[in-house]
Amino acid sequence: MPVTERLSAEDALQRASALLGDRAQPTINHGQLDIACSLEQYVSVIESLVDDVGLRCNFFTFLSGVDRSEVADNPGSLEVLVHLYSPEHVVHANIHVPVDAENPHCPTITHRFDGAQWHERECHEMFGIVFDGHPRLVNLLLPEDFTGHPGLRSFKLPGRQVKDWPGAKDPEEAAAGGR
């Protein structure tokens, strides 16, 4: 689709502010829209950004989780981060959705973007966020019996065990563990 109207960051901000009203707080960050919204408004905000002719952010790029446990004003929280793009208006939009770390649930957006299925599965696996309504929320990368969520800051990597290198040819090299 050719660009019909390239928007400046300020024009995109004005359109997003008018479109979203009190459902979200858009700002500009490095020339892109940064949109913070509540969990309750998440799907509505996504659908508005996709459907609005003035923005048409209908290209899903990625979804991931962010562990915000070390942020001073909101310790212990998680965030779902979604990036949408408008090929028609050349607008990038980053949607930030806080998720409670004690009850990590978020609505799915797979009904709008099939590509979100793998991203939500990975986010569930790495951060423990349950995407309500996801058609098949099973592990994508880790074995089914894996315990924990490696994307969380609280996840501790297991210690490594040093073993003798089996290819050592001389006694000194073998004694040093092949190093």
C-alpha positions in Angstrom: 0.0 0.0 0.0 1.5 3.4 -1.0 1.8 6.1 1.6 -1.3 8.3 1.3 -0.3 10.8 4.0 2.9 10.7 5.9 2.2 12.1 9.4 4.7 13.9 11.6 5.0 12.7 15.1 3.1 15.7 16.4 0.2 15.1 13.9 0.1 11.5 14.9 0.0 12.5 18.6 -2.9 14.9 18.0 -4.9 12.2 16.1 -4.2 9.6 18.7 -5.1 11.9 21.6 -8.4 12.8 19.9 -9.2 9.2 19.0 -8.4 7.6 22.4 -9.6 10.4 24.7 -9.4 9.4 28.3 -8.8 5.7 27.4 -5.1 6.2 27.1 -2.2 8.7 27.4 -0.3 9.0 24.2 3.1 10.8 24.1 6.0 11.0 21.6 9.1 9.0 22.3 12.0 9.1 19.8 9.5 10.1 17.0 7.1 7.3 17.8 3.8 7.2 19.6 4.0 5.8 23.1 0.6 4.9 24.4 0.0 3.9 28.0 -3.4 2.3 28.7 -5.1 0.2 31.3 -5.6 -3.5 31.0 -9.4 -2.8 30.7 -8.9 -0.5 27.7 -6.2 -2.5 26.0 -8.3 -4.3 23.3 -10.4 -1.2 22.7 -7.2 0.9 22.2 -5.7 -1.6 19.8 -8.9 -1.8 17.8 -9.2 1.9 17.6 -5.6 2.3 16.3 -6.2 -0.4 13.7 -9.6 0.8 12.5 -9.2 4.6 12.5 -8.7 6.0 9.0 -6.5 8.8 10.3 -3.9 6.5 11.8 -4.6 2.9 10.5 -1.9 1.2 12.6 -2.9 -2.2 11.1 0.6 -3.8 10.8 1.4 -5.9 13.9 5.1 -6.0 14.5 5.6 -7.6 17.9 4.3 -8.2 21.4 6.5 -8.9 24.4 6.6 -8.7 28.1 8.7 -6.4 30.3 9.5 -7.0 33.9 9.3 -3.6 35.6 10.0 -5.0 39.1 12.9 -2.5 39.6 11.0 0.6 38.7 10.7 2.8 41.8 7.2 4.1 41.3 5.7 0.7 40.4 7.7 -2.2 41.8 6.6 -5.8 41.2 4.7 -5.1 38.0 4.8 -6.5 34.5 4.0 -4.8 31.3 2.8 -6.1 27.9 4.4 -4.1 25.1 2.9 -4.1 21.6 4.3 -2.4 18.5 2.0 -1.5 15.6 2.8 0.3 12.4 0.9 2.2 9.8 2.3 1.7 6.3 -0.3 4.1 5.1 0.7 7.0 7.3 4.3 5.9 8.3 3.4 5.9 12.1 4.9 3.7 14.7 2.8 3.1 17.9 4.1 1.4 21.1 1.3 0.3 23.4 2.3 -0.2 27.1 -0.2 -2.2 29.3 0.6 -2.8 33.0 -0.1 -6.3 34.2 -0.3 -7.3 37.8 2.6 -9.6 38.7 0.5 -11.4 41.3 -2.3 -12.2 38.8 -0.7 -11.9 35.4 -3.6 -11.9 33.0 -4.1 -9.9 29.8 -6.7 -10.2 27.0 -5.5 -11.7 23.8 -5.4 -9.7 20.5 -5.2 -12.8 18.3 -8.7 -12.1 17.0 -7.2 -9.0 15.3 -3.7 -10.3 14.5 -3.0 -14.0 13.8 0.7 -13.2 14.2 0.1 -12.4 17.8 -0.4 -16.1 18.6 3.3 -16.9 18.7 4.2 -13.7 20.5 1.7 -14.3 23.2 2.8 -17.9 23.6 6.4 -16.7 24.0 5.4 -14.0 26.4 3.4 -16.5 28.5 6.4 -18.8 28.6 9.0 -16.2 29.4 7.0 -13.9 31.8 4.1 -16.1 33.0 1.4 -13.8 31.6 -1.8 -15.6 30.7 -3.5 -14.3 27.6 -7.2 -14.8 28.2 -9.0 -16.1 25.1 -5.8 -17.2 23.3 -6.7 -20.3 21.2 -3.6 -22.4 22.1 -1.5 -21.0 25.0 1.1 -23.8 25.1 4.9 -23.6 25.4 6.7 -22.5 22.2 10.4 -22.7 23.1 10.8 -24.5 26.5 10.0 -28.1 27.4 6.6 -28.6 28.9 8.1 -29.7 32.2 10.2 -26.6 32.5 9.7 -24.7 35.8 9.8 -20.9 36.0 9.8 -17.9 33.7 13.2 -16.9 32.4 12.2 -13.4 31.4 11.5 -12.4 35.0 14.2 -10.7 36.9 13.5 -13.0 39.8 14.4 -16.1 37.7 17.7 -17.5 38.8 19.8 -19.3 36.2 21.1 -22.7 37.4 24.8 -22.9 38.2 27.1 -24.5 35.7 29.3 -27.5 36.5 32.9 -27.5 35.2 33.9 -30.9 33.7 37.2 -32.1 32.4 37.5 -31.7 28.7 37.5 -35.2 27.1 39.7 -34.1 24.2 42.7 -33.2 26.4 45.9 -34.7 24.9 48.5 -33.9 27.5 48.4 -34.3 31.3 48.7 -30.5 32.0 45.8 -29.6 29.8 43.6 -32.4 31.4 44.5 -31.1 34.9 43.4 -27.6 33.9 40.0 -28.9 32.8 40.8 -28.3 29.1 41.1 -24.5 29.5 
